[in-house]
Amino acid sequence: MLEKHLLRWRFTFVLLACLGVCAWASAGSTEIPRILVAGDSWPAFMQILRSFDVVLPEYAGLGGFGMRGHRTTEFGVRANEFSSAAWLDVLTEELLDYPTIDIVHLSLGGNDLLGSGWYPGMPPGEIQAFIDNVNADTEAVIDHILAVRPNIRVGLCGYTFVNVELGGATIPEVNAVWSQCEQAKVTLAQSKPRVFFVHNLGLMQYHFGIPEADPPIPPYPEPGHVPLPGGFDQGYLPMPGGDPNYNAPLESLVDDMMHLTMEGYDVLARRCIEEFYQQWLSWPAVLEILRLTKDDKVPEHTFRITFSESVTGVDPSDFAVAAVAKAPVVVAVDGSGAEYTVTVDLDGEPGTAHLEILDDDSIVDADTNPLGGPGAGNGGFDYNGPVAYADPDIASDDFDACLESADRILMCVSWMMPGQSLHPDHCDANGGSISIEPLAIVGNGMLDSCELGLIHACLHDEYLDLSATGGVTHATARDAWANNLAQMESDLGGENGRTTAMLPGADTLLAGFMTLGDPGSTVIPVLLVAGASLLMDLPPGVSVPQPADYVMLGDWFGADGDADGDGYTNREEYDFFMPPGGKDLYVMGALDPAATPEAQCTNSEGGTYDEGDAFCLIVPDSSVDLGGGFQWFKDGEPLSNGGGVYGTQWRELQISRLRPSDIGMYECVYNGDTEIFGPIHLSVEPTPVPAASAAALAALTLATALAAGLALRRRRAVPARH
């Protein structure tokens, strides 16, 4: 929460662990966002740990629903800060971009209290004024959220007891003011429609016990446990729960102060689900309105409607259509279960249509729960477009997408790393050093995106074979990657383990660093997992990666390796190619032995060469923009690397061994396709036939004739194809 300087040293390791294992987006992610977590560090931790994503499948019918919150949470934020226009705009954007979200899990006020908002002996009038101010800011946030859509409900999530000292106050004094603040939230929630308070004071004591008590108080369900905080159905009594003479047990805190462990946030998530969210999510909801008709020139359009569960009672009266037409109408509704097709007639005119689902409680599920829950209008849906999942689809070897996702997800802790970024355009964490005060990651001077980009390029070019120059091959990279990805998945707890459920794609970045294979790269996964284990209990099955289990290709992919075997290290090629052309030019140069920092060719005029000779052409323009791009052509057709031809996208074209088929006119288009070098003519003299005796020539002629006749007979024996 607020005490950032106290949290920095400890959370640093958690953050670094996340940096290494937070390729957050998963391939084929199917979590549909229903919960937006918002506010301070408590929901921020729940987002980082994916608490709701992990816990929701424990409840029947709730698997496949997920959460978002990386943009709407921030460590240390206060209520008066979060009620600013900038934060409210972000909340609006998230709710509009993800129309399936119908629950906002909000946590505010803790930083206001802990950040010198209260002191021992504060007069009662000042305490009440402080609480009123915090609640006024919280109310402004709630009112803004509720105004976005009528189906949104707010879960105003309370705190548990913490373990902090405030100005020398005793534990009962601190817990008493916590209780006063939380009781005020109850009053606020009860004054608002669609807003409900989740009472948690004493929740951690209930689940973890109070080991420091004398005698120790056991956890639930052992006899003698403390009472559970009162829920909504109990009128929130007792308030508080637990035993206010004690702090939260250290077993529930990751930092021994105020932030919960992974297990603790799971307990909190279950509390919210069982109090309210399970019921809300069990009511039928619309997930998608997707227009199936692609042609705007036809007067009839069809839409696919997808509900969260099987429903009945769907008929034309449940829809409204907007279109540039005289009288657009819904003419048919077909389907059953959770999927329906709606046909719209645009009164005989072509154009586009926008479909809206109305809610008069006539659409119900098998338990007669109405759309959106009881009450007309709270289940309406008007977003036309494909369902937006909580995470984008990312291939298991898409390193840039993993870095981009990690950069977004860790936005809530960006204040801890000023000037640092995980975005692929900026991230250089590999191969360098880490300092704690001030927190800084100093890499090896090469962007991680570029280093990992070599692996990605090799995996996606099945014809890559640079073995002739001592370079890497597609097969070598493919086999190493398959081993390393599988091994990292195992080290992180397995395909269905907590880590992959919490952080899908966690294996990608760490396996990439192991494949890079230089000492600075391979140490990262080891230290990150080991560092995380010092702070928290790792999920079951997670173990520290052992380099001996991995195939490390440092000779080719390391900073001082040579991927293409041209005699220049990857670092030397990076320093040469990155400034003028960025990542694309670097990867091309590092995987093309003809593209080197120094010119290897002086020929710019073509000529006549013997068959079998090596040949090269260079664009002689001394002012050429090396980053502007190059493309060589032969007889008007673009050339690509392979078969002894290299440098087809560099200023130097190399052909290792000429053949008669190489005869032709060569051109190079460069400088952003604005300049043309050539055409240059290449002529190849065939290798002379050695002298032979007349008998040998006669034998060769006879053998050729016999072979031709046999081939002709074979061709004639093949039936004609019809």
Secondary structure, 3 states (H helix, E strand, C coil): CCCHHHHHHHHHHHHHHHHHHCCCCCCCCCCEEEEEEEECHHHHHHHHHCHHHHHHHHCCCCCCEEEECCCCECCCCCHHHHCCHHHHHHHHHHHHHCCCCCEEEEECCHHHHHCCCCCCCCCHHHHHHHHHHHHHHHHHHHHHHHCCCCCCEEEEECCCCCCCCCCCCCHHHHHHHHHHHHHHHHHHHHCCCCEEEECCCCHHHHHHCECCCCCCECCCCCCCCCCCCCCHHHCCCCCCCCCCCCCCCHHHECCCCCCECHHHHHHHHHHHHHHHHHHHHHCCCEEEEEECCCCCCCCEEEEEEEECCCEECCCHHHEEEEECCCCCEEEEEEEECCEEEEEEECCCCCCCEEEEECCCCCCEECCCCECCCCCCCCCCECCCECCCCCCCCCCCCCHHHHHHHHHHHHHHHHHHCCCCCCCCCCCCCCCCEEECCCCEEECCCCCHHHHHHHHHHHHCCCCCECHHHCCCEHHHHHHHHHHHHHHHHHHECCCCCHHHHHCCCHHHHHHHHHHHCCHHHHHHHHHHHHHHHHHCCCCCCECCCCHHHCCCCHHHHCCCCCCCCCCCCHHHHHHHHHHHHHHHHHHHHHCCCCCCCCCCCCCCCCEEEECCCCEEEECCCCCCCCCCCEEEEECCEECCCECCEECCCCCEEEECCCCHHHCEEEEEEECCCCEEEEEEEEEEECCCCCCCCHHHHHHHHHHHHHHHHHHHHHHHHCCCCC
